[in-house]
Amino acid sequence: MYGQADDDEANSIPNKETLDERLKFGNYKKTRGNFWFERGEYSMAIQCYKGALKYFDANDEELKLVDKDDKNENEQLELVDKINDLIDKRAQTFNNLAAAQMKMEAFDTALRSVNDSLLLRPNNVKALFRHAKILSEKGDIEDAIKDLKRASSIDPQSEAIAMELNRLNKILIKQINDQKALYRRMMQVKPDDDKNDQKQSKHSNCDNNGNNNHNDQSVWYRFRWPAAISLGMVTAAAILIQSFVYSTTK
């Protein structure tokens, strides 16, 4: 199954325990994980969630049955419901595990956990929201916004998603505006003035000022055309972000 737990024993339990036993013990460990999480004992919660993942795992025959098209009406359908319940709980546990890892600021491992959750249930709104939060903590604002936009399409009534989306859009627009301001400052340097200043500096005893003018001239010639091109790209991106902001308010 997608998203294997860290322990090697995870591969053997589905073949040793019945489905009902795995659901029973997995639920117990997951509940204990929630207990510790609510009390701020995140290391203990992580251990319990990893223990639950050992039991919330399906064997090959069960997975084939879920994917099978011609299921019988009675026993097989009931069994498939249980298997799907187990898969749901596995996805939830990975998501809870990511939450505990985030509390400990282990963002890389949290990202792997929430990715495992999304492999199992791609439209899980909580997992998408948490994925966006991790990406934003790692500085990947644009991809975080994509996650939130997808989550919002699934749950358009969520105030939490709307607030986070609005917050990240403001951050992204500020970053774009800061870049535009930087490029504008670069383009405001005049090369003729720099040449005059450089000539004057040769007759001056202020060596530091002469070096600074020379550096300014080098910056202008190095960044003149790239800055102009980048400014156009940044402006287009700002317009795109603005349209996205307005589209989400409908």
C-alpha positions as CSV (number, residue, x, y, z in Angstrom):
1,M,0.0,0.0,0.0
2,Y,1.1,3.6,-0.5
3,G,2.9,5.2,2.3
4,Q,4.7,2.5,4.1
5,A,5.4,3.0,7.8
6,D,9.0,3.2,8.9
7,D,9.1,-0.1,10.8
8,D,9.9,-3.3,8.8
9,E,7.1,-5.1,10.7
10,A,4.5,-3.0,8.8
11,N,4.8,-5.4,5.9
12,S,4.1,-8.6,7.9
13,I,1.2,-7.5,10.1
14,P,-1.4,-7.5,7.2
15,N,-0.6,-11.1,6.6
16,K,-0.6,-12.1,10.3
17,E,-3.7,-10.3,11.6
18,T,-7.2,-10.4,10.4
19,L,-8.8,-7.2,9.0
20,D,-11.0,-6.8,12.1
21,E,-8.0,-7.2,14.4
22,R,-6.0,-4.6,12.4
23,L,-8.9,-2.1,12.6
24,K,-9.2,-2.7,16.3
25,F,-5.6,-2.3,17.3
26,G,-5.0,0.4,14.8
27,N,-7.9,2.5,16.2
28,Y,-6.6,2.0,19.7
29,K,-3.1,3.3,18.8
30,K,-4.5,6.1,16.8
31,T,-6.7,7.2,19.7
32,R,-3.7,7.1,22.0
33,G,-1.8,9.2,19.6
34,N,-4.7,11.8,19.6
35,F,-4.6,11.6,23.4
36,W,-0.9,12.6,23.6
37,F,-1.2,15.1,20.8
38,E,-3.9,17.0,22.7
39,R,-1.7,17.2,25.8
40,G,1.3,18.5,23.8
41,E,3.3,15.3,24.0
42,Y,4.1,15.2,20.3
43,S,6.9,12.7,20.5
44,M,4.6,10.2,22.2
45,A,1.9,11.0,19.7
46,I,4.3,10.3,16.8
47,Q,5.2,6.9,18.3
48,C,1.5,6.0,18.6
49,Y,0.6,7.1,15.1
50,K,3.5,5.1,13.7
51,G,2.3,2.1,15.6
52,A,-1.2,2.6,14.2
53,L,0.2,2.6,10.7
54,K,1.5,-0.9,11.2
55,Y,-2.1,-2.1,11.6
56,F,-3.8,0.2,9.1
57,D,-2.3,-1.7,6.2
58,A,-3.9,-4.0,3.6
59,N,-2.4,-7.1,2.1
60,D,-2.2,-7.7,-1.7
61,E,-5.3,-9.8,-1.8
62,E,-7.4,-7.1,-0.1
63,L,-6.1,-4.4,-2.5
64,K,-6.9,-6.6,-5.5
65,L,-10.4,-7.0,-4.2
66,V,-10.9,-3.3,-3.8
67,D,-9.8,-2.7,-7.4
68,K,-11.9,-5.6,-8.7
69,D,-14.9,-4.5,-10.8
70,D,-17.1,-7.6,-10.6
71,K,-17.7,-7.8,-6.8
72,N,-20.4,-10.1,-5.4
73,E,-23.4,-8.3,-3.8
74,N,-23.1,-9.5,-0.3
75,E,-19.9,-10.7,1.5
76,Q,-17.4,-9.1,-0.8
77,L,-19.1,-5.7,-0.7
78,E,-19.0,-5.8,3.1
79,L,-15.4,-6.8,3.1
80,V,-14.5,-4.0,0.6
81,D,-16.2,-1.4,2.9
82,K,-14.0,-2.6,5.7
83,I,-10.9,-2.4,3.5
84,N,-11.8,1.1,2.4
85,D,-12.4,2.1,6.1
86,L,-8.9,0.8,6.8
87,I,-7.4,2.9,4.0
88,D,-9.3,6.0,5.2
89,K,-7.9,5.5,8.7
90,R,-4.4,5.0,7.3
91,A,-4.7,8.3,5.4
92,Q,-6.0,10.1,8.5
93,T,-3.2,8.7,10.6
94,F,-0.5,9.9,8.2
95,N,-2.2,13.3,8.3
96,N,-2.2,13.3,12.1
97,L,1.4,12.2,12.1
98,A,2.3,15.2,9.9
99,A,0.5,17.5,12.4
100,A,2.6,16.2,15.3
101,Q,5.8,16.4,13.2
102,M,4.9,20.0,12.3
103,K,4.6,20.8,16.0
104,M,8.2,19.7,16.4
105,E,9.2,21.7,13.4
106,A,10.2,18.6,11.5
107,F,8.8,20.0,8.3
108,D,10.6,17.7,5.9
109,T,9.4,14.5,7.6
110,A,5.9,16.1,7.9
111,L,5.9,16.8,4.2
112,R,6.6,13.1,3.5
113,S,3.8,12.1,5.9
114,V,1.2,14.3,4.4
115,N,2.3,13.3,0.9
116,D,1.6,9.7,1.9
117,S,-1.8,10.7,3.1
118,L,-2.6,12.4,-0.2
119,L,-1.5,9.4,-2.2
120,L,-4.2,7.4,-0.5
121,R,-6.9,10.1,-0.5
122,P,-6.0,12.9,-2.9
123,N,-9.1,15.0,-2.2
124,N,-8.7,15.1,1.6
125,V,-9.1,18.8,2.4
126,K,-7.3,18.6,5.8
127,A,-4.3,17.0,4.1
128,L,-4.3,19.6,1.3
129,F,-4.5,22.4,3.9
130,R,-1.7,20.9,5.9
131,H,0.4,20.4,2.8
132,A,0.0,24.1,2.0
133,K,1.0,25.1,5.5
134,I,4.2,23.0,5.3
135,L,5.1,24.5,1.9
136,S,4.5,28.0,3.2
137,E,6.7,27.3,6.2
138,K,9.4,26.2,3.8
139,G,9.0,29.4,1.7
140,D,7.2,27.8,-1.3
141,I,4.3,30.2,-1.4
142,E,3.2,29.7,-5.0
143,D,2.8,25.9,-4.6
144,A,1.1,26.4,-1.2
145,I,-1.4,28.7,-3.0
146,K,-2.1,25.9,-5.6
147,D,-2.9,23.5,-2.8
148,L,-5.3,25.9,-1.1
149,K,-7.0,26.7,-4.4
150,R,-7.6,23.0,-4.9
151,A,-8.8,22.6,-1.3
152,S,-11.1,25.5,-1.8
153,S,-12.6,23.9,-4.9
154,I,-13.5,20.9,-2.8
155,D,-14.7,22.8,0.3
156,P,-15.6,26.4,-0.9
157,Q,-17.3,27.2,2.4
158,S,-14.2,26.7,4.6
159,E,-13.3,30.0,6.2
160,A,-9.9,28.7,7.3
161,I,-8.9,27.9,3.7
162,A,-10.1,31.3,2.5
163,M,-8.2,33.2,5.3
164,E,-5.0,31.3,4.6
165,L,-5.3,31.8,0.9
166,N,-5.8,35.5,1.4
167,R,-2.8,35.7,3.7
168,L,-0.5,33.9,1.3
169,N,-1.6,35.9,-1.7
170,K,-0.7,39.1,0.3
171,I,2.7,37.6,1.0
172,L,3.3,36.7,-2.6
173,I,2.2,40.1,-3.9
174,K,4.5,41.8,-1.4
175,Q,7.4,39.6,-2.6
176,I,6.6,40.5,-6.2
177,N,6.4,44.2,-5.4
178,D,9.7,44.1,-3.5
179,Q,11.4,42.5,-6.5
180,K,9.9,45.2,-8.8
181,A,11.2,47.9,-6.5
182,L,14.7,46.4,-6.5
183,Y,14.8,46.2,-10.3
184,R,13.6,49.8,-10.5
185,R,16.4,51.0,-8.2
186,M,18.9,49.1,-10.5
187,M,17.5,50.8,-13.6
188,Q,17.6,54.3,-12.1
189,V,21.4,54.2,-12.1
190,K,22.7,56.5,-15.0
191,P,25.8,55.3,-16.8
192,D,26.8,58.8,-18.0
193,D,26.8,60.1,-14.5
194,D,28.8,57.1,-13.4
195,K,31.5,57.8,-16.0
196,N,31.8,61.5,-14.9
197,D,32.0,60.4,-11.3
198,Q,34.6,57.9,-12.2
199,K,36.7,60.5,-13.9
200,Q,36.4,62.9,-11.0
201,S,37.4,60.1,-8.6
202,K,40.7,59.8,-10.4
203,H,41.6,63.3,-9.3
204,S,40.4,62.6,-5.8
205,N,42.1,61.1,-2.8
206,C,38.9,59.2,-1.9
207,D,39.7,55.8,-3.2
208,N,36.7,54.2,-1.7
209,N,34.3,56.5,-3.5
210,G,36.0,55.8,-6.8
211,N,35.6,52.1,-6.3
212,N,31.9,52.4,-5.4
213,N,31.2,54.4,-8.6
214,H,33.0,51.8,-10.6
215,N,30.9,49.1,-9.0
216,D,27.7,51.0,-9.7
217,Q,28.7,51.2,-13.4
218,S,29.3,47.5,-13.5
219,V,26.0,46.8,-11.9
220,W,24.2,48.9,-14.5
221,Y,25.8,47.2,-17.5
222,R,25.4,43.8,-16.0
223,F,21.8,44.1,-15.0
224,R,20.4,46.6,-17.5
225,W,18.7,44.2,-20.0
226,P,18.0,41.3,-17.5
227,A,16.4,43.8,-15.2
228,A,14.2,45.1,-18.0
229,I,13.1,41.6,-19.0
230,S,12.5,40.5,-15.4
231,L,10.5,43.6,-14.6
232,G,8.1,42.7,-17.4
233,M,7.8,39.2,-16.2
234,V,7.2,40.3,-12.6
235,T,4.5,42.8,-13.8
236,A,2.7,40.0,-15.7
237,A,2.9,37.7,-12.6
238,A,1.5,40.5,-10.4
239,I,-1.5,40.9,-12.8
240,L,-2.0,37.1,-12.8
241,I,-2.0,37.0,-9.0
242,Q,-4.4,39.9,-8.8
243,S,-6.9,38.1,-11.1
244,F,-6.6,35.0,-9.0
245,V,-7.3,36.9,-5.8
246,Y,-10.5,38.3,-7.3
247,S,-11.6,35.0,-8.7
248,T,-11.5,33.3,-5.3
249,T,-13.9,35.9,-3.8
250,K,-16.8,34.8,-6.1
